[in-house]
């Protein structure tokens, strides 16, 4: 789970403008019991053409300062799947992006 969160935070920091905030929201729900983590940035948003394949192996955005292999969000999705949770793009646009991890409480 740490790896999934670290990858989301790393992406947010990489694509957000220099001194803008990256915010982590942690929410605990009782019905159904789950923990949600949201990472929000003030970056330029994710291009529309990348969104359908965002969590696939090899999907890469542009605008980062270093070369990437397109594995970060793929790993996020796989880790969450292994924990019975989910990873999703909540919203994106010119004012930033919000990604959500949901981890249901085990029975």
N, CA, C and O atoms as a Tinker XYZ file with bonds, in Angstrom:
   428  protein
     1  N      0.829000   -1.191000    0.000000    73     2
     2  CA     0.000000    0.000000    0.000000    64     1     3
     3  C      0.875000    1.257000    0.000000    63     2     4     5
     4  O      0.549000    2.252000   -0.648000    81     3
     5  N      1.985000    1.198000    0.731000    73     3     6
     6  CA     2.922000    2.333000    0.733000    64     5     7
     7  C      3.404000    2.647000   -0.673000    63     6     8     9
     8  O      3.518000    3.814000   -1.051000    81     7
     9  N      3.686000    1.612000   -1.443000    73     7    10
    10  CA     4.172000    1.800000   -2.813000    64     9    11
    11  C      3.130000    2.508000   -3.667000    63    10    12    13
    12  O      3.472000    3.403000   -4.440000    81    11
    13  N      1.872000    2.124000   -3.539000    73    11    14
    14  CA     0.798000    2.760000   -4.307000    64    13    15
    15  C      0.686000    4.241000   -3.948000    63    14    16    17
    16  O      0.599000    5.093000   -4.832000    81    15
    17  N      0.690000    4.538000   -2.673000    73    15    18
    18  CA     0.580000    5.927000   -2.229000    64    17    19
    19  C      1.811000    6.728000   -2.651000    63    18    20    21
    20  O      1.697000    7.869000   -3.098000    81    19
    21  N      2.958000    6.135000   -2.509000    73    19    22
    22  CA     4.207000    6.818000   -2.913000    64    21    23
    23  C      4.191000    7.145000   -4.404000    63    22    24    25
    24  O      4.615000    8.233000   -4.796000    81    23
    25  N      3.717000    6.239000   -5.233000    73    23    26
    26  CA     3.652000    6.500000   -6.674000    64    25    27
    27  C      2.689000    7.639000   -6.999000    63    26    28    29
    28  O      2.994000    8.483000   -7.841000    81    27
    29  N      1.532000    7.672000   -6.340000    73    27    30
    30  CA     0.582000    8.772000   -6.573000    64    29    31
    31  C      1.179000   10.105000   -6.154000    63    30    32    33
    32  O      1.075000   11.093000   -6.883000    81    31
    33  N      1.800000   10.137000   -4.988000    73    31    34
    34  CA     2.406000   11.378000   -4.508000    64    33    35
    35  C      3.554000   11.820000   -5.409000    63    34    36    37
    36  O      3.703000   13.011000   -5.684000    81    35
    37  N      4.350000   10.888000   -5.860000    73    35    38
    38  CA     5.462000   11.200000   -6.756000    64    37    39
    39  C      4.965000   11.818000   -8.062000    63    38    40    41
    40  O      5.518000   12.811000   -8.536000    81    39
    41  N      3.917000   11.224000   -8.641000    73    39    42
    42  CA     3.344000   11.784000   -9.875000    64    41    43
    43  C      2.806000   13.185000   -9.644000    63    42    44    45
    44  O      3.038000   14.086000  -10.450000    81    43
    45  N      2.088000   13.368000   -8.546000    73    43    46
    46  CA     1.515000   14.682000   -8.249000    64    45    47
    47  C      2.618000   15.728000   -8.118000    63    46    48    49
    48  O      2.492000   16.830000   -8.652000    81    47
    49  N      3.678000   15.397000   -7.425000    73    47    50
    50  CA     4.787000   16.336000   -7.253000    64    49    51
    51  C      5.513000   16.610000   -8.570000    63    50    52    53
    52  O      5.978000   17.724000   -8.811000    81    51
    53  N      5.604000   15.593000   -9.410000    73    51    54
    54  CA     6.313000   15.747000  -10.682000    64    53    55
    55  C      5.553000   16.646000  -11.649000    63    54    56    57
    56  O      6.167000   17.457000  -12.342000    81    55
    57  N      4.241000   16.521000  -11.710000    73    55    58
    58  CA     3.465000   17.234000  -12.722000    64    57    59
    59  C      2.851000   18.542000  -12.231000    63    58    60    61
    60  O      2.367000   19.334000  -13.041000    81    59
    61  N      2.861000   18.782000  -10.930000    73    59    62
    62  CA     2.302000   20.033000  -10.401000    64    61    63
    63  C      3.314000   21.167000  -10.593000    63    62    64    65
    64  O      4.521000   20.929000  -10.600000    81    63
    65  N      2.821000   22.393000  -10.748000    73    63    66
    66  CA     3.731000   23.542000  -10.851000    64    65    67
    67  C      4.620000   23.642000   -9.614000    63    66    68    69
    68  O      4.221000   23.240000   -8.521000    81    67
    69  N      5.809000   24.173000   -9.791000    73    67    70
    70  CA     6.858000   24.259000   -8.780000    64    69    71
    71  C      6.470000   24.383000   -7.328000    63    70    72    73
    72  O      6.772000   23.487000   -6.540000    81    71
    73  N      5.813000   25.458000   -6.944000    73    71    74
    74  CA     5.552000   25.671000   -5.526000    64    73    75
    75  C      4.100000   25.418000   -5.125000    63    74    76    77
    76  O      3.682000   25.813000   -4.037000    81    75
    77  N      3.336000   24.769000   -5.986000    73    75    78
    78  CA     1.933000   24.500000   -5.653000    64    77    79
    79  C      1.831000   23.323000   -4.680000    63    78    80    81
    80  O      2.711000   22.464000   -4.618000    81    79
    81  N      0.757000   23.312000   -3.940000    73    79    82
    82  CA     0.551000   22.272000   -2.929000    64    81    83
    83  C      0.098000   20.965000   -3.554000    63    82    84    85
    84  O     -0.636000   20.951000   -4.543000    81    83
    85  N      0.545000   19.872000   -2.966000    73    83    86
    86  CA     0.015000   18.539000   -3.234000    64    85    87
    87  C     -0.631000   18.119000   -1.923000    63    86    88    89
    88  O      0.016000   18.134000   -0.876000    81    87
    89  N     -1.911000   17.742000   -1.979000    73    87    90
    90  CA    -2.676000   17.487000   -0.761000    64    89    91
    91  C     -3.084000   16.019000   -0.692000    63    90    92    93
    92  O     -3.532000   15.436000   -1.679000    81    91
    93  N     -2.923000   15.437000    0.486000    73    91    94
    94  CA    -3.365000   14.074000    0.750000    64    93    95
    95  C     -4.537000   14.144000    1.714000    63    94    96    97
    96  O     -4.406000   14.650000    2.829000    81    95
    97  N     -5.692000   13.630000    1.278000    73    95    98
    98  CA    -6.883000   13.546000    2.129000    64    97    99
    99  C     -7.038000   12.088000    2.536000    63    98   100   101
   100  O     -6.974000   11.194000    1.692000    81    99
   101  N     -7.241000   11.846000    3.825000    73    99   102
   102  CA    -7.461000   10.497000    4.341000    64   101   103
   103  C     -8.850000   10.477000    4.967000    63   102   104   105
   104  O     -9.157000   11.268000    5.859000    81   103
   105  N     -9.690000    9.552000    4.481000    73   103   106
   106  CA   -11.061000    9.454000    4.977000    64   105   107
   107  C    -11.353000    8.024000    5.412000    63   106   108   109
   108  O    -10.946000    7.063000    4.760000    81   107
   109  N    -12.063000    7.904000    6.523000    73   107   110
   110  CA   -12.440000    6.607000    7.079000    64   109   111
   111  C    -13.966000    6.526000    7.062000    63   110   112   113
   112  O    -14.645000    7.407000    7.590000    81   111
   113  N    -14.499000    5.469000    6.456000    73   111   114
   114  CA   -15.948000    5.309000    6.344000    64   113   115
   115  C    -16.405000    4.062000    7.088000    63   114   116   117
   116  O    -15.701000    3.053000    7.133000    81   115
   117  N    -17.611000    4.153000    7.676000    73   115   118
   118  CA   -18.179000    3.022000    8.395000    64   117   119
   119  C    -19.108000    2.178000    7.529000    63   118   120   121
   120  O    -19.196000    0.967000    7.732000    81   119
   121  N    -19.794000    2.780000    6.577000    73   119   122
   122  CA   -20.765000    2.066000    5.744000    64   121   123
   123  C    -20.538000    2.349000    4.273000    63   122   124   125
   124  O    -20.880000    3.439000    3.813000    81   123
   125  N    -19.993000    1.447000    3.533000    73   123   126
   126  CA   -19.302000    0.241000    3.977000    64   125   127
   127  C    -17.953000    0.611000    4.582000    63   126   128   129
   128  O    -17.385000    1.649000    4.242000    81   127
   129  N    -17.438000   -0.228000    5.473000    73   127   130
   130  CA   -16.165000    0.099000    6.112000    64   129   131
   131  C    -15.028000    0.132000    5.094000    63   130   132   133
   132  O    -14.742000   -0.860000    4.424000    81   131
   133  N    -14.392000    1.285000    4.997000    73   131   134
   134  CA   -13.308000    1.455000    4.021000    64   133   135
   135  C    -12.458000    2.658000    4.388000    63   134   136   137
   136  O    -12.895000    3.561000    5.102000    81   135
   137  N    -11.258000    2.645000    3.892000    73   135   138
   138  CA   -10.342000    3.768000    4.015000    64   137   139
   139  C    -10.131000    4.321000    2.618000    63   138   140   141
   140  O     -9.858000    3.568000    1.683000    81   139
   141  N    -10.256000    5.640000    2.470000    73   139   142
   142  CA   -10.008000    6.276000    1.177000    64   141   143
   143  C     -8.885000    7.284000    1.319000    63   142   144   145
   144  O     -8.830000    8.050000    2.282000    81   143
   145  N     -7.992000    7.268000    0.345000    73   143   146
   146  CA    -6.891000    8.213000    0.276000    64   145   147
   147  C     -7.013000    8.958000   -1.051000    63   146   148   149
   148  O     -7.097000    8.330000   -2.107000    81   147
   149  N     -7.023000   10.268000   -1.006000    73   147   150
   150  CA    -7.083000   11.067000   -2.225000    64   149   151
   151  C     -5.857000   11.950000   -2.297000    63   150   152   153
   152  O     -5.493000   12.607000   -1.322000    81   151
   153  N     -5.220000   11.963000   -3.461000    73   151   154
   154  CA    -4.069000   12.822000   -3.722000    64   153   155
   155  C     -4.510000   13.848000   -4.749000    63   154   156   157
   156  O     -4.953000   13.505000   -5.845000    81   155
   157  N     -4.381000   15.125000   -4.371000    73   155   158
   158  CA    -4.813000   16.223000   -5.240000    64   157   159
   159  C     -3.628000   17.125000   -5.557000    63   158   160   161
   160  O     -2.833000   17.456000   -4.678000    81   159
   161  N     -3.521000   17.516000   -6.817000    73   159   162
   162  CA    -2.480000   18.459000   -7.210000    64   161   163
   163  C     -3.095000   19.586000   -8.023000    63   162   164   165
   164  O     -4.273000   19.535000   -8.378000    81   163
   165  N     -2.298000   20.595000   -8.313000    73   163   166
   166  CA    -2.748000   21.752000   -9.086000    64   165   167
   167  C     -2.078000   21.774000  -10.453000    63   166   168   169
   168  O     -1.871000   22.838000  -11.037000    81   167
   169  N     -1.743000   20.593000  -10.958000    73   167   170
   170  CA    -1.065000   20.492000  -12.252000    64   169   171
   171  C     -2.000000   20.757000  -13.426000    63   170   172   173
   172  O     -3.158000   21.132000  -13.237000    81   171
   173  N     -1.491000   20.561000  -14.630000    73   171   174
   174  CA    -2.244000   20.875000  -15.845000    64   173   175
   175  C     -3.341000   19.873000  -16.194000    63   174   176   177
   176  O     -4.096000   20.094000  -17.140000    81   175
   177  N     -3.440000   18.797000  -15.460000    73   175   178
   178  CA    -4.433000   17.773000  -15.762000    64   177   179
   179  C     -3.857000   16.700000  -16.661000    63   178   180   181
   180  O     -2.773000   16.856000  -17.223000    81   179
   181  N     -4.585000   15.623000  -16.791000    73   179   182
   182  CA    -4.160000   14.475000  -17.602000    64   181   183
   183  C     -4.822000   14.598000  -18.964000    63   182   184   185
   184  O     -6.038000   14.769000  -19.047000    81   183
   185  N     -4.036000   14.513000  -20.039000    73   183   186
   186  CA    -4.621000   14.643000  -21.376000    64   185   187
   187  C     -5.744000   13.633000  -21.605000    63   186   188   189
   188  O     -5.655000   12.480000  -21.183000    81   187
   189  N     -6.779000   14.077000  -22.265000    73   187   190
   190  CA    -7.958000   13.249000  -22.533000    64   189   191
   191  C     -7.583000   11.927000  -23.211000    63   190   192   193
   192  O     -8.149000   10.882000  -22.893000    81   191
   193  N     -6.625000   11.977000  -24.148000    73   191   194
   194  CA    -6.262000   10.759000  -24.881000    64   193   195
   195  C     -5.545000    9.727000  -24.010000    63   194   196   197
   196  O     -5.526000    8.545000  -24.352000    81   195
   197  N     -4.962000   10.148000  -22.903000    73   195   198
   198  CA    -4.269000    9.230000  -22.002000    64   197   199
   199  C     -5.213000    8.595000  -20.977000    63   198   200   201
   200  O     -4.933000    7.506000  -20.477000    81   199
   201  N     -6.298000    9.245000  -20.666000    73   199   202
   202  CA    -7.179000    8.812000  -19.586000    64   201   203
   203  C     -7.707000    7.381000  -19.718000    63   202   204   205
   204  O     -7.725000    6.671000  -18.712000    81   203
   205  N     -8.141000    6.909000  -20.903000    73   203   206
   206  CA    -8.668000    5.534000  -20.980000    64   205   207
   207  C     -7.631000    4.454000  -20.665000    63   206   208   209
   208  O     -7.999000    3.349000  -20.269000    81   207
   209  N     -6.355000    4.753000  -20.834000    73   207   210
   210  CA    -5.309000    3.748000  -20.598000    64   209   211
   211  C     -4.374000    4.137000  -19.459000    63   210   212   213
   212  O     -3.251000    3.642000  -19.365000    81   211
   213  N     -4.848000    5.022000  -18.603000    73   211   214
   214  CA    -4.040000    5.603000  -17.534000    64   213   215
   215  C     -3.387000    4.555000  -16.641000    63   214   216   217
   216  O     -2.231000    4.720000  -16.252000    81   215
   217  N     -4.089000    3.499000  -16.312000    73   215   218
   218  CA    -3.575000    2.492000  -15.383000    64   217   219
   219  C     -2.993000    1.271000  -16.104000    63   218   220   221
   220  O     -2.765000    0.237000  -15.476000    81   219
   221  N     -2.754000    1.380000  -17.403000    73   219   222
   222  CA    -2.177000    0.255000  -18.138000    64   221   223
   223  C     -0.662000    0.365000  -18.179000    63   222   224   225
   224  O     -0.096000    1.452000  -18.068000    81   223
   225  N     -0.031000   -0.766000  -18.338000    73   223   226
   226  CA     1.425000   -0.823000  -18.394000    64   225   227
   227  C      1.923000   -0.041000  -19.610000    63   226   228   229
   228  O      1.451000   -0.248000  -20.728000    81   227
   229  N      2.873000    0.850000  -19.379000    73   227   230
   230  CA     3.476000    1.614000  -20.467000    64   229   231
   231  C      2.808000    2.941000  -20.775000    63   230   232   233
   232  O      3.295000    3.681000  -21.629000    81   231
   233  N      1.703000    3.269000  -20.104000    73   231   234
   234  CA     1.030000    4.552000  -20.354000    64   233   235
   235  C      1.880000    5.672000  -19.765000    63   234   236   237
   236  O      2.254000    5.631000  -18.593000    81   235
   237  N      2.178000    6.668000  -20.587000    73   235   238
   238  CA     3.026000    7.775000  -20.139000    64   237   239
   239  C      2.423000    9.106000  -20.510000    63   238   240   241
   240  O      1.846000    9.270000  -21.585000    81   239
   241  N      2.564000   10.050000  -19.607000    73   239   242
   242  CA     2.160000   11.421000  -19.876000    64   241   243
   243  C      3.370000   12.215000  -20.322000    63   242   244   245
   244  O      4.492000   11.708000  -20.331000    81   243
   245  N      3.137000   13.455000  -20.688000    73   243   246
   246  CA     4.242000   14.327000  -21.051000    64   245   247
   247  C      4.333000   15.436000  -20.018000    63   246   248   249
   248  O      3.407000   15.631000  -19.232000    81   247
   249  N      5.416000   16.145000  -20.014000    73   247   250
   250  CA     5.561000   17.279000  -19.117000    64   249   251
   251  C      6.354000   16.992000  -17.870000    63   250   252   253
   252  O      6.637000   17.912000  -17.103000    81   251
   253  N      6.725000   15.746000  -17.636000    73   251   254
   254  CA     7.548000   15.436000  -16.472000    64   253   255
   255  C      8.979000   15.875000  -16.716000    63   254   256   257
   256  O      9.380000   16.113000  -17.855000    81   255
   257  N      9.738000   15.980000  -15.652000    73   255   258
   258  CA    11.111000   16.434000  -15.779000    64   257   259
   259  C     12.086000   15.289000  -16.005000    63   258   260   261
   260  O     13.253000   15.530000  -16.311000    81   259
   261  N     11.641000   14.076000  -15.864000    73   259   262
   262  CA    12.518000   12.936000  -16.058000    64   261   263
   263  C     11.820000   11.905000  -16.933000    63   262   264   265
   264  O     10.592000   11.880000  -17.021000    81   263
   265  N     12.608000   11.060000  -17.573000    73   263   266
   266  CA    11.997000   10.035000  -18.420000    64   265   267
   267  C     11.321000    8.994000  -17.539000    63   266   268   269
   268  O     11.755000    8.732000  -16.417000    81   267
   269  N     10.258000    8.410000  -18.063000    73   267   270
   270  CA     9.505000    7.418000  -17.304000    64   269   271
   271  C      9.305000    6.173000  -18.148000    63   270   272   273
   272  O      9.506000    6.186000  -19.363000    81   271
   273  N      8.910000    5.107000  -17.491000    73   271   274
   274  CA     8.644000    3.851000  -18.174000    64   273   275
   275  C      7.159000    3.555000  -18.249000    63   274   276   277
   276  O      6.758000    2.549000  -18.835000    81   275
   277  N      6.342000    4.410000  -17.667000    73   275   278
   278  CA     4.901000    4.194000  -17.705000    64   277   279
   279  C      4.436000    3.076000  -16.804000    63   278   280   281
   280  O      3.466000    2.386000  -17.118000    81   279
   281  N      5.117000    2.887000  -15.683000    73   279   282
   282  CA     4.761000    1.801000  -14.770000    64   281   283
   283  C      4.107000    2.278000  -13.476000    63   282   284   285
   284  O      3.467000    1.478000  -12.793000    81   283
   285  N      4.245000    3.547000  -13.119000    73   283   286
   286  CA     3.782000    4.058000  -11.829000    64   285   287
   287  C      2.326000    3.777000  -11.538000    63   286   288   289
   288  O      2.011000    3.157000  -10.523000    81   287
   289  N      1.427000    4.220000  -12.407000    73   287   290
   290  CA    -0.008000    4.028000  -12.156000    64   289   291
   291  C     -0.437000    2.587000  -12.406000    63   290   292   293
   292  O     -1.406000    2.118000  -11.810000    81   291
   293  N      0.264000    1.892000  -13.270000    73   291   294
   294  CA     0.011000    0.463000  -13.461000    64   293   295
   295  C      0.270000   -0.276000  -12.138000    63   294   296   297
   296  O     -0.524000   -1.121000  -11.725000    81   295
   297  N      1.390000    0.053000  -11.481000    73   295   298
   298  CA     1.728000   -0.565000  -10.195000    64   297   299
   299  C      0.699000   -0.184000   -9.139000    63   298   300   301
   300  O      0.299000   -1.024000   -8.332000    81   299
   301  N      0.268000    1.070000   -9.136000    73   299   302
   302  CA    -0.765000    1.516000   -8.190000    64   301   303
   303  C     -2.004000    0.632000   -8.321000    63   302   304   305
   304  O     -2.507000    0.118000   -7.322000    81   303
   305  N     -2.494000    0.454000   -9.538000    73   303   306
   306  CA    -3.697000   -0.358000   -9.761000    64   305   307
   307  C     -3.480000   -1.798000   -9.332000    63   306   308   309
   308  O     -4.353000   -2.391000   -8.699000    81   307
   309  N     -2.322000   -2.375000   -9.667000    73   307   310
   310  CA    -2.040000   -3.772000   -9.307000    64   309   311
   311  C     -1.984000   -3.955000   -7.786000    63   310   312   313
   312  O     -2.532000   -4.918000   -7.250000    81   311
   313  N     -1.317000   -3.025000   -7.100000    73   311   314
   314  CA    -1.230000   -3.105000   -5.640000    64   313   315
   315  C     -2.629000   -3.042000   -5.026000    63   314   316   317
   316  O     -2.959000   -3.823000   -4.134000    81   315
   317  N     -3.431000   -2.121000   -5.503000    73   315   318
   318  CA    -4.785000   -1.986000   -4.954000    64   317   319
   319  C     -5.624000   -3.225000   -5.252000    63   318   320   321
   320  O     -6.392000   -3.671000   -4.399000    81   319
   321  N     -5.486000   -3.780000   -6.444000    73   319   322
   322  CA    -6.187000   -5.033000   -6.772000    64   321   323
   323  C     -5.783000   -6.150000   -5.812000    63   322   324   325
   324  O     -6.629000   -6.917000   -5.352000    81   323
   325  N     -4.490000   -6.236000   -5.515000    73   323   326
   326  CA    -3.996000   -7.283000   -4.616000    64   325   327
   327  C     -4.555000   -7.131000   -3.203000    63   326   328   329
   328  O     -4.675000   -8.115000   -2.473000    81   327
   329  N     -4.894000   -5.913000   -2.821000    73   327   330
   330  CA    -5.454000   -5.646000   -1.490000    64   329   331
   331  C     -6.984000   -5.621000   -1.506000    63   330   332   333
   332  O     -7.609000   -5.303000   -0.495000    81   331
   333  N     -7.584000   -5.953000   -2.640000    73   331   334
   334  CA    -9.040000   -5.949000   -2.737000    64   333   335
   335  C     -9.632000   -4.556000   -2.830000    63   334   336   337
   336  O    -10.823000   -4.360000   -2.590000    81   335
   337  N     -8.799000   -3.592000   -3.177000    73   335   338
   338  CA    -9.242000   -2.206000   -3.266000    64   337   339
   339  C     -9.300000   -1.724000   -4.704000    63   338   340   341
   340  O     -9.343000   -2.513000   -5.648000    81   339
   341  N     -9.299000   -0.403000   -4.841000    73   339   342
   342  CA    -9.370000    0.174000   -6.180000    64   341   343
   343  C     -8.555000    1.454000   -6.250000    63   342   344   345
   344  O     -8.281000    2.098000   -5.236000    81   343
   345  N     -8.178000    1.804000   -7.463000    73   343   346
   346  CA    -7.500000    3.062000   -7.765000    64   345   347
   347  C     -8.271000    3.695000   -8.905000    63   346   348   349
   348  O     -8.610000    3.028000   -9.882000    81   347
   349  N     -8.547000    4.982000   -8.779000    73   347   350
   350  CA    -9.312000    5.633000   -9.838000    64   349   351
   351  C     -8.912000    7.091000   -9.987000    63   350   352   353
   352  O     -8.440000    7.746000   -9.057000    81   351
   353  N     -9.126000    7.557000  -11.196000    73   351   354
   354  CA    -8.997000    8.978000  -11.486000    64   353   355
   355  C    -10.331000    9.598000  -11.113000    63   354   356   357
   356  O    -11.348000    9.318000  -11.747000    81   355
   357  N    -10.332000   10.435000  -10.096000    73   355   358
   358  CA   -11.575000   11.040000   -9.631000    64   357   359
   359  C    -11.965000   12.222000  -10.520000    63   358   360   361
   360  O    -13.106000   12.332000  -10.967000    81   359
   361  N    -10.991000   13.103000  -10.766000    73   359   362
   362  CA   -11.237000   14.218000  -11.694000    64   361   363
   363  C     -9.899000   14.793000  -12.147000    63   362   364   365
   364  O     -8.881000   14.668000  -11.466000    81   363
   365  N     -9.933000   15.422000  -13.309000    73   363   366
   366  CA    -8.745000   16.054000  -13.857000    64   365   367
   367  C     -9.163000   17.195000  -14.766000    63   366   368   369
   368  O    -10.249000   17.183000  -15.345000    81   367
   369  N     -8.304000   18.156000  -14.878000    73   367   370
   370  CA    -8.576000   19.319000  -15.706000    64   369   371
   371  C     -7.469000   20.334000  -15.540000    63   370   372   373
   372  O     -6.458000   20.056000  -14.895000    81   371
   373  N     -7.650000   21.511000  -16.117000    73   371   374
   374  CA    -6.589000   22.515000  -16.074000    64   373   375
   375  C     -6.281000   23.038000  -14.671000    63   374   376   377
   376  O     -5.268000   23.710000  -14.474000    81   375
   377  N     -7.135000   22.742000  -13.702000    73   375   378
   378  CA    -6.892000   23.186000  -12.327000    64   377   379
   379  C     -6.327000   22.083000  -11.447000    63   378   380   381
   380  O     -6.154000   22.273000  -10.243000    81   379
   381  N     -6.040000   20.934000  -12.040000    73   379   382
   382  CA    -5.426000   19.868000  -11.269000    64   381   383
   383  C     -6.099000   18.520000  -11.414000    63   382   384   385
   384  O     -7.076000   18.358000  -12.144000    81   383
   385  N     -5.547000   17.564000  -10.698000    73   383   386
   386  CA    -5.991000   16.178000  -10.769000    64   385   387
   387  C     -6.196000   15.634000   -9.356000    63   386   388   389
   388  O     -5.465000   15.984000   -8.429000    81   387
   389  N     -7.201000   14.775000   -9.209000    73   387   390
   390  CA    -7.429000   14.075000   -7.943000    64   389   391
   391  C     -7.506000   12.584000   -8.250000    63   390   392   393
   392  O     -8.318000   12.145000   -9.065000    81   391
   393  N     -6.648000   11.814000   -7.585000    73   391   394
   394  CA    -6.645000   10.360000   -7.704000    64   393   395
   395  C     -7.100000    9.792000   -6.372000    63   394   396   397
   396  O     -6.760000   10.326000   -5.316000    81   395
   397  N     -7.877000    8.699000   -6.416000    73   395   398
   398  CA    -8.413000    8.095000   -5.197000    64   397   399
   399  C     -8.019000    6.621000   -5.093000    63   398   400   401
   400  O     -8.114000    5.862000   -6.058000    81   399
   401  N     -7.577000    6.244000   -3.899000    73   399   402
   402  CA    -7.361000    4.849000   -3.537000    64   401   403
   403  C     -8.433000    4.484000   -2.520000    63   402   404   405
   404  O     -8.649000    5.218000   -1.556000    81   403
   405  N     -9.104000    3.361000   -2.726000    73   403   406
   406  CA   -10.099000    2.881000   -1.776000    64   405   407
   407  C     -9.686000    1.498000   -1.311000    63   406   408   409
   408  O     -9.433000    0.600000   -2.114000    81   407
   409  N     -9.625000    1.349000   -0.008000    73   407   410
   410  CA    -9.231000    0.088000    0.595000    64   409   411
   411  C    -10.337000   -0.360000    1.544000    63   410   412   413
   412  O    -10.464000    0.177000    2.644000    81   411
   413  N    -11.152000   -1.358000    1.121000    73   411   414
   414  CA   -12.218000   -1.828000    2.005000    64   413   415
   415  C    -11.654000   -2.579000    3.199000    63   414   416   417
   416  O    -10.591000   -3.196000    3.120000    81   415
   417  N    -12.379000   -2.518000    4.300000    73   415   418
   418  CA   -11.976000   -3.268000    5.481000    64   417   419
   419  C    -12.196000   -4.744000    5.227000    63   418   420   421
   420  O    -13.231000   -5.145000    4.694000    81   419
   421  N    -11.226000   -5.544000    5.607000    73   419   422
   422  CA   -11.334000   -6.996000    5.428000    64   421   423
   423  C    -12.399000   -7.546000    6.372000    63   422   424   425
   424  O    -12.626000   -7.010000    7.457000    81   423
   425  N    -13.052000   -8.638000    5.933000    73   423   426
   426  CA   -14.051000   -9.296000    6.778000    64   425   427
   427  C    -13.408000   -9.973000    7.956000    63   426   428
   428  O    -14.100000  -10.578000    8.774000    81   427
